[in-house]
Amino acid sequence: MLERLYALGSALLRTETVRDAGRSLAVVLPTNPSEQERLFERLPTDVRALQQNPLLPAGNLMMVHLGLLYAVIEAWSKWHFTDARVDELLKAPFVEDLRAFRNATFHVSVATEAWVLLWGGKWDRIVWSQDVEKALRAAILDWEVNLAERVVQYPRVRER
């Protein structure tokens, strides 16, 4: 079980690293709506020319961040970890959408852009993903501190 907790913690730290890198790039994006619109309009031309558009690095890191977050959620569930807050958040319909988003991100697909726009354009999904990330962090730390008690409470986590 310690190995699984370590793996979850390490994966969550990777997720947070990519998130923070994306945020640092996002702060340099223009705040003026007309400048933002011009970047979006240029995006297809820039991608076809394989030229970086200021939106691409931040957007691409957001995609990797969300893909990594799904991987943590997937392992959490597969390994039968449990936490009231995490479990409640994982009942949301967004989990399946996040899985599809991860697949579109890491498997080249014509659907990738549609998934990016779906996630980036819906504030409730962004807030949910932030809440899940915070809840996972708190739950992993709680499991670490209360490991002996958790082993007794949740014996399925020990199963391989």
Buried (B, 14 or more C-beta within 10 A) or exposed (E): BEEBBEEBBEBBBBBBEBBEBBEEBBEEBEEEEEEBEEBEEBBEEBEEEEEEBBBBBBBBBBBBBBBBBBBBBBBBBEBEBBBEBBBEBBEBEBBEBBBBBBBBBBEEEEEBEEBBEBBBEEEEBBEBBEBBBEBBBEBBEBBBEEEEEBBEEBEEBEEE
